[in-house]
């Protein structure tokens, strides 16, 4: 067992070394890029100053600059620069002019003088330095390059009429394996593939001859999007394994010679790479923490989904902020002992170009430390329940918004368990101030019809909460007597009020009512600083009863609203200012690893939501709550429950979302066969339904 700990001494040494080098010239600088070497011994740091000048520094992982690298090596290029460290050298690819790639030796007191350079006749599309120090170049067939005789280089030609996108490369002395997205000329859909070629490759005279000679070891169609792709490939037991995900995606494509499949993840993917300890994963949980650790090769090849519990040596790297984590600033050595994880930010260069850099306050270097599990020690957790509790404590009122079926009402009810009192109400067009605060109601007395003022749900709950703060142990049950005591306190101030307990008012579908009319003057009291005992305590006189009224600080209001019903932008601005807003999105990981007929529910939901989000936006995605009945059903009844949910809830929803545009969903989901060209739901028996689901989510 073990965990990752910050290499504080190394970070301090690196920071001090860079300050000595640059601060004397009064020029601000940032770390534009950094990479760990394959063996985990060296850290390559690319510095960029305010004049767009770049310098490459090499440190050992204890923070000491290597001989010849203390002052850095100047990189004469103001265009994009990419660094690729291997074991003995670091390659710098400069995209200036026709491009150049330079290999600098780590252990050399004159790295600039002993560098190896490759120049090009035109800019390549892609270059990389492999684990065996072999340079891979991908570009147009007309591209020429000059490489030193003692430097191995592999040229891969671009295929006209199609495209290739490289994700990762792994090679041996005689073979080169590459994970890539490939679209063959004339084909409709791209394919994710693991390919292999011999080195040196057989002579070829056209790109088509080269690609015809590539052995396809594993493939998955259709391929996932290449934007934000994060992948790696490794050779294990003489067989390649490729993995690919996308930044913020919740699934991992796993390709082996025996099978290509998709594994749902317990959060959003930030980074992944193969190590000797297993597949290293960085996983972020929305409104939660960033986790890192290893998945064993056995679990990777056998499990149908991954949970946090499946990630060994799991380390928490703080709160998860998707904007601050960038795969570009993440890396890990092949032995799994040295980790680079930098938080990113961005700025404009002197030439007006935007670029990303490592935040100065980022603890970007970690070391793996073996530990023993401490009995009773619990891992830190942070979830939506915890966040809602914190937001309510600070603001007194919160509105949960998001797509339907994401568990907004359930979350509110779960939080209110154990409260002194909970009231639930649903707003609608006819709901009024008279229902919510107070109003006249007809009452028959002695044969006559009279109109008396009756208290609404908010006023009654406030009276209960204030009375509890005045006389917590009185045992009084009569509301009339409680109200009398509360009114006396509000009018005269006699008594000692201390908020005790928790009182919750849950307003479902809060956006469906006329908010301004329902709340009236009570909206003023919602501010935390205007509650009883607060800095600007405010008491008002109600219009019907002429009675004083105030809100205690321990009366919490939770509203829920579906973002698809009506945009939150239409809510009264005065209301928006007095409520906190917490977005609740679908969480496929809540479905666990349940499978129905070989179809993983997490994967099914993620697949549908990916298309819906691309075409309609996140507000229209499907919540995990739609599958709650499937989870509750007995194992032998889950297939029937899933079919009912799909046919009577999900498919009608998709009919509405894609009305008149059925080709969109067919293009994005080639295996989708539940709605015909006229938009009609196709009836299927149980076996046909399960087979159609498999076709939707599995390899074609």
N, C-alpha and C positions, 0 to 999 in steps of 0.2 A: 504494500500500500504506500501511497505517497501523494504529494500535492506540489503545485508550483508556488514558489515564493519569489518576491521581488529581489533582484540582485542589486541591492542598494549601493554597496561599495563600488560596483562596476559602473553604475549610472553616475555616481558622484565623480568618479575618475574621468569618465567620458565628458561630462559637462565641464569639468575644470579644464581639461585639455582643449576643448573647443573655445572656451572663454579666453584662454591664454593666446590662442591663435587668432581670434577675430575681434575681440572687444577692444584691443589696442588701436585698431584702425577705425573705430567708431562706426562700424558698418553692421547693421542688423542682419541676422542670418537665421535660417530655419533648417531643420532636417527634412529635405524633400523626399528622400526615400532611404530605406534601410533593409538589409537582407542578412539572414544568417547563413553561413556556409553549410554544405551538406554534412560535414563531420561535426558541426557545432563548435568549432574552435575559433572562428573569426566572424566579426560583425562588420559588414560594409555599410558605411554611412555616407550618403550623398548630401552635401551642404549646398544651399542656394542663398546668395545674399541679395540685398535690395537692388543691386545692379544686374541681376540675372546671371551673375557669374557662378559657376559650379566648381566644387572641389570634392574629390573622393578621399575619404579617410578609412583606414582599416584598423580595427581594435581587436584584441583578443577578448574573450568573453569574461575576463576579469577586469576589463576596462582600460587596459594598457595599450597605447598605440604601438603598432608593429614597427620595427626598424625600417626607416625610409618612408614612413607614412604619417609622421607626426604633423608635418605642414600640409599634408594632403597633396593630391595630384590634380592639377587643373584640367577641367573638361571643357574643351573649346567648342561649345555648342549651346545656343540659346533656344533651340527647338526641344522637342521631347527627348528625354534621355531615360533609358531603362538599364538597370543593373541585374546581372545574373551571376551570383557566386556559386562555385562548385566546391571542389576539395582543395585544389592547389592554386586556382586562379579565379579572378572575378572578371566577368565580361561586361563591357560598357557598350551599349548600342546607342549611337547618336544618330538622330533622324534629321541631321542637317544636310542640305544638298542631296547628293545621291546616297548618303548614308555611310556609316563606318562602324565596325565593331572591333573593339580593342580588348585584348586579354592581358590583364596585369597580374603578375605573380604575387601571392600573399607574402611569402617569405623571401624578400629580396630588398636589399638596402637601396637599390636604384630601380624601383618598379617602372618608372617612366621610360628609362633607357632600355630596359629589358622586356618591354611589352611586345606582344604580337598583334599585328593589325591585318584586318580584312577590309578592303575597299570595294565598292560596288559601282557598276555603271549606271544603275538606277536604284531607287529606294526599294528595299525588300518589303514584303507585306508582314513578315514575321521572322524573328530570329530567336534562338535559344541556345543555352549551353547545357549539355546533358550531364548526367552523373559521372560519365566516363570522360569528361572534358572534350566532348565532340561538339562542334558548332553545327547547328541545324539552321538552314536558310530556306525560306519559302518565298517564292516570287514568280514573276513572269518568266516565261521560257527564254525571253531575249535578255534576261539579266545576266551580266558577266561579273565575276568577282576574282580578286587576286588574294590568295591565301598563302601563308608560309608553308614550305614543304613539310615541316614537322608538325603541322596542325591539321587534324582530321576535320573535314567539313562535308556535310551531307546536304545536297541541294534537292529540294522537293518542288516540282513545277506546278504552277497554277493551272487548273483545268478550265479551259474556256467553255462558257455555257453553263457552268455549275459553280459551286463554291466549296471551299474547305475552311473550317475554323478549328485551329488547334487549341486543345485544352491542357494537355500534359504529354510529356515524352519521357520514356525510360529506355535505356539501351544497355546492351552487353557488348562484348567484343565483336560478336558476329551478327547480332540482331538489333533492330530498332523497333520499339513498340510505341504507338502514339494513339492517344485518345482524342478523337476529333469528330466534329459534325460535318457530314458529307452530303452534298446534294449533287447527284449525278445529272448531267445534261439530259433534258427531256422528262425528268421525273418531277412529280408534284411536291412530294414531301421530303425534307432532309432526314437523314438517318444518323443517330449517334453510334459511333463504331469504335472498336479497338482493332487497329490494324497492325500488321507486322511486315517488315521487309528485311532482307539480308543486307549486311554491310560488308563490303561495298555493294550497292545495288547492281542488278544486271543492267547492261547498256540499254538505254532507251533513246528514241529519236523524237518522241512526242509526249506531251503530258498524258495522253490517253494510254500509251504503252506503259508508262510508269504506274498509273493508277490501276490498270488491269493486272499489274504484277503485285499489287498489295493484297496480302492475305487477310481476309476479314475473319477475325477470331470470335468476335461477339458484336451484336448490333441490336439497337432498339429504335423502333419507328412508331410514331413520329418523334423526332428529336426535341428536347426541351429548348426554350429560347437561349440564344447565345449571349444575350445581354446580361451582364453580371454573372457569367458562368464561373464556377469555382470547382476545379477538379484535380485529380491526380491519378497516376497509374504506377503499379509496382509489379515486380515479378516475384511470385511466391510459389515454392515447390515446382518451379519451372513452368508455371502458368501465370499469365497476366491477369491482374484485377484492376478494373477501372472504376472510378466513382466520379459522379458529376452532380452538382447542385447549382442553385443560383442564389445570389445574395438576397437575403430575406425570404427565400423559398423554404418550404416545409417538407420537402421530399428529397431523397437521395437516389439517383440512378446508380445501380450496381451492375457492372458487366463482367462476366466471367465466360470462359469457353463453354461451360455447361448451361448457363442461364443468364438472361438479362431481365432485370426486374426493378421495381421502385419500392423503396422503404420509406414510410412516413417517419418524420423526425419529431422530437418532443419540443420543438420551438423553431426559430428562424435560423437558417444557416448563415454563419459569418465566415468561416474558414474551415478547410479540411485538408489533411495531408497524411500519407502513409508514413509510419515509423516502425521501428523494430518492436515497439510495444503494442502496435495495432494501429487502427485508423484514428488519428487525432481529430477531434471535432471541437469547434467553437460554436455554441448554440445560445441564442438569445431568446428569452421568453418575454413576450410583449407585456409591458408594464411590470417587468420582473427583473431578473438578474441575468448576467452573462456567465455561462458555464463553459468550462473546457475540460477535456479528459479524453480517454482512449476507449475505443470499442474494439474488442478482440476480433481477430480474423474469423474465429468460429462463429461469434454472434453476428458479424457482418454478413456471413454467407448463409446463415441458417434462420435468423429471426425475420419475421414478416414486418415488424415495426420496432422502433427503438424508443425506449423510455429513458428518463434521466437516470434511473437506477442501473441501466445497462452501460452507462459511461463510467468507467473505472478511473480511480485517482481524480475524481471530479473536484475541480477547484472553482470557487466563485471569484470572478474578476470585477465585482462591483455591479451597480445598476446598469441595465441594458439600455443603451441609447443608440438606435440604428444609424443615426447621422454621424456618430463619433467613432464607429468601428468600420474599418475599411480593409478588405482582404489584401490590399496592396501593402499594408503595414503589418501584416501577420506572417509568421513563418515559424517553423520548428525544425530542429536537426533530425537527421534520420534515426538517431538513437533515442529520440524523444526526451532528451535531457535539457535542452536549451530552447526557450520559447521567446519569440519576439511578438509583442502585441501593443501597437501604438494607437493612441486615439488621434483622430484626424481633424483638421480644420482646413480652411481655404482662404486664399487672398489673391489679389491682382498683382502681377509682376510689374516691373517698371515699363515694360512694353505693352501693358494693358491686357495680358493674358492671365486667365484664372488658372490656378494650380492648387493642389492639395499638399499639405505638409503635416508633420507629426507635431501635435500640440506640445509646447515646452513643458507643461506640467505632467506629461504622460510618463508613467513608469513602464517603459516599453520592453525591459529585459527581465526575464524570469528564468529561474533554475528549478529543475525537478529535485525534490527533497524526499527521501524515503521517511515514512512516518509509521507509527503504530496507532491504530484506532483507539481513541480514548473512550472507555465505557461511559455511556450516557451523554456523550457529546453529540449535539444535534447540528445538522447543517443549516446555515441561514436560509430562510425562505422568504419570499415576498410575492404576494399574489393580489388579485383584484379585491379580495375580501379585506386584506390589510390596507390596501390603498384607499378603498372607500371609507374605511374606519378613520384613517388619518385625515382625509379630506373633510369628512363630516365634522370631526373634532375642531378643525380650523375654521370652517366656513358656516357650519350650522345647517346648510342646505346644499344638496347636490342633485343634478339631473343626469341620469344615466341614459345615454343615447347610442344608437347603433342599429344595425340590421335586425329584423325580427328573428327570434329563435336563438339569441345569443345569451340568454339567461339573465336579463336585466332585472326582471321582477323577482326571480329566484334569488339573485344576489342580494337584493334589498331585504327580502324576507329572511334569508339566512343571517344577515347582520342583525336583524331585530330580534332574533331568538334570545330569550332570557331578559328582554327588556321589561320594565315595569308595566308598560302598556303600549300596544301597537294598534293603530287604526289604518285601514286600507280603503281607499276611495278611487273611483275611476272617473276622470273628467270626460265630459261629452258636450255637445252643443247646447243642451238644455240645462246644464249644471250652472248654478248661479251663486251669487254672494249670499243669498238667503239660505242656501244649502250649506255653504262652507263656513260662514262666520255667524250671522244671525239674521232673522227675518220674521215677518208676521206669518202666522199660521192659523187657519180657522179651527175653532174649538167649540163644540156644542156644550152649553152649560145651562141647566134649568130650562131646557127647551129653546134656548136662544143661541144663535150663532155669533160667537165672539172671535175677535182676532187678537191673538196674544203673540208676544215676541218669544221665539224659541231659539235656543243656542244651536249653532251649527257644529260640525265635527271638529273644526280647528279650535273654536272657543272652548268646547267641552274638554278637549285634550289639554289645552293650556291651563284651564282651571285645575285639572287633576295634577298637572306637573307642579304648579305653583303651590297648591295645597300640600303636596308631598314635601316640598321644600320648607313649609312652615310647620307642619305637624306630621313628621314621618311615621310616627308610631301610634297615631290616634285610633286607627281601626275604623274610622268613620267611613260609611258606605253610601250615605245619602248624598246625592249630587247637590241638592238644594242647600244643605248645610255647609258643604264644602265651598260652594260658590259664595255664600254669605260671608264666610271667613276670608276668602280671597279678595272679595270686593272691599271689605273693611280695610284690609292691608293696603290695597292699591289706592284707596281714598285717603287714608290717614297715615299710612306708613308704620302703623303699630304692628310690631312683630319682627322677628328675625328670619329673613329668607336666606336659605342656603340651598343651592341646587343639589338635589339628591336623585340618584337613579337615572334611567334613560327612558325617554318617551319618543316614539317614532310615529310619524305620519307618512305613509307611503301613498303617493299619488300616481296611479297608473295612467298612461296615455295623457300626460299633462299637457301636451300640445294640442289636444283635440278640443279643449275648452277655450272660452274667451277669457284669457288669463287676467287681463286688466279688470274686467267686470267682476270676476270671481273673487279676486283678492281685495279690490278697492283700496282703502287707505291703509289696510294691514300690510301692504307691500313695504311700507316704511320700516316696520318692525322686524323685517327679515334680516337686516344687517346685524352681524354679530356684535358690533359696538353699540347697538341700540336695544339689546336685550336687557332683561332685569339684572342689575348689578354691574353692567358694563360701563365704560367710560362715558358714553352719551345715552344713558338709559332713557328710554322714551315710553311714555304712557299716553294713549289716545282715548278719546271718548267715542264710543260706537254710536252710529246715527239712529238706530231704531230704539234701543233700550236706554240710551244716554248713560251707559255704564262705562267705567274705566276699563281699559284692556291693555295688556302687555304680553310679550312672549318671553318665557324663561329660556336661559341658554342651553338647557338640557332637553329641549324639544327639537328633535331633528327631523327635517323634511327631506324625503327622497322622492324625486320624480323620475318617471321613465318615459321614454318616447322612441318610437321607431323612426329612424332617419329617412326611411323610404316613404313614410306617410306624408311628411311635410318637413321642409328644410328647417333646421334650427335657426336659420337666419331670419325667419318670420316671427320668432318670439319677441315679445316686447323687450326693448332694450333695457328698460328699468328692471325687468325681471332677470335678464341675463346678467346684469351687474351684481345682483344679490344672490345668485346661485353659482356654484362651481359646476363645471360640465366635465363629465368623465365618459370617454368613448369606450364602448364595449363591443369588441369585434369577435367574429367566429374563432373558436379555439379547437381545431380538429384534434389536438392531443387529448382533449377531454373525453374522446371516444375510446381511449385506450387502444388495445391491440385486437379488438373484436373483429372477427371475420365472419362473413355470411356467404356460404357457397364459394369460398376462396377469394372473396372480394373484401379487402380491408376497408373499413368504414372511414378511417382517417384519410386514406388515399382517395377514396371516392369523393369525399367532401372537398378535399384540396383541389382535385381535378376540376370539379364543377365550378368552384369559386374562382379558380384561376381564369377561366373563360369569362365568367360573369364580371369579374373586376376589370378585365381588359376591355370589355365591350360596354358595360354600363356604369362601372365604378364600384368602390368598396361598399357604399350604402345599400347596394342591392344584393350583396352576397348572402349566402344561406347560412344561418346559424346552426351550431352543433346541436341545439335543442330540438331541431326537427327529428333527430335520430334517437331522442330520449326513450321513446316507446320501444324502439328496436333493442336498446340496451337492457331495458327492464324485462323484455320477453324471455321466456325460457329458451335455451339453446335450440330445441327442436321446433320452436315457433318463430324464430327470428327471421327466417326467409319470408314467411307470410307477413310479418310485421313490416319488414323492409319494403316489400312490394306495395303494401297499403300506403306507407309513407311516400313512396316514390310516385305512385299513381294518383293519389288523392291530394297531395300537398306540393311536392317538388315539380312534377311535370306541369300542372296548371300554372305554377309560378313561372316556369321557363316559357310557357306559351305566352304569358303576358309580357315578359322581358324581351322576347325575340319575335314579337308579333310581326308578321309580314317580312321577316328577315331570317328565315330558317337556314339559309345558306351560311350565315355567319357561324352558327353553332356547329354545323356540319364541317365547316372548314377548320375551326379551332379544335373540334373533337371528332376526328375522322371515324371513330368507333361508335358515335352516337346514332342509335337507330330507334329511338322511342317516339319521335314525331316525324310524320311524313312531310312531303313537299308542300302540302296544303295546310300544314299546321295542325293536323289531327293526331291525337294520341293513339298509338298503335297498341291494340290489345294483344297480350301474350299470356301463355300459360306459365306456370311456375318455372319449369325448366328453361323455357325460352327467355324468361325474364333474367334469370341468373346468368345464362349464357350471354345475353346482351350486355349485362353489367361487366362481365369479364372482358368482353370485347372493348368496352368503353375505357377500362382502366389498365389493361394488360397489353403485352407486346402484340403487334400485328404480325 
